[in-house]
Amino acid sequence: MEQVDIKVGDIIESKKGHPCGGHEWEILRVGVDFKMKCTTCGHMIMIERPKALKMIKKVKHL
């Protein structure tokens, strides 16, 4: 697996879309779990690190 440098504040594009239609998520917390917020509807989720790394298509560093 490719090493990805993800920091708080980064915007990631997911492979699969959120039910609201958005594909971009803002990273709010990084650790064992990732806390992310959908940039379209504002919904927040906590997701395990391995699952989050699988869903990432592109990272937009800010």
HUWOBEL-V582572 format. One line per field, one symbol per residue. ss: DSSP state (a for helix, b for strand, c for the rest). psi: psi as a letter, one per 30 degrees, with the letter a starting at -180 (. if undefined). burial: 1 if it has 24 or more other ideal C-beta (glycine too) atoms within 12 Angstrom, else 0. A space follows every 10 residues. Layout:
BEGIN
ss = ???
psi = ???
burial = ???
END
This chain:
BEGIN
ss = cccccccccc bbbbcccccc cccbbbbbbc ccbbbbbbcc cccbbbbbaa aaaaabbbbb cc
psi = kkkkjklkfl klklekllff flfkkkkfkk belkklkkfe fgkklkkkee eeeefkekkj k.
burial = 0000010001 1111000000 0001111101 0001011110 0000101000 0110110010 00
END
